[in-house]
């Protein structure tokens, strides 16, 4: 339930002040609301990215090369727009790296999918690889999350996505 703040027009939703929300940043940062799903908003963000990728890649019947370049472009755009969006949402929510910010998972998941054939077996493997590296945070992933604000929020998942992409390419060589 929303409650009125102290005379400044602010409202509280889920313990977060909402009067000064930058609408575009919240839509981007939460991946159109996927970050509000429970439990595990990061997993939901990754699943949303996977479903969107699969729908576009499979639905358009695009060539493997077109899917690869389209996915790379989407990942770069998500990262470049995600950094300022995550920074704004972190500031407006007064929370460091808030869990409901999942644009980082979207970008990281799409990075893994750059090297993934358009079939459910490989797509699910890509999801598992990204989530593994995002949760375990091997070097340099953990180091990158220490960067300030949206840069740290985004770049640790970009690194997790790159590690997942490398493993995916090795697996594809043998599978």
ABEGO torsion letter per residue (X at the ends): XBBBBBGAGBBBBGGBBAAABBAAAAAAAAGGGAAABOBGAAAAAAAAAAAAAAAAAAAAGBBAAAAAAAAAAAAAAAAAAAAAAAAAAAAAAGBBGBAABAAAAAAAAAAAAAABBBBAAAAAAAAAAAAAAAAAGBOAAAAAAABBEAAAAAAAAAAAAAAAAAAAAAAAAAX
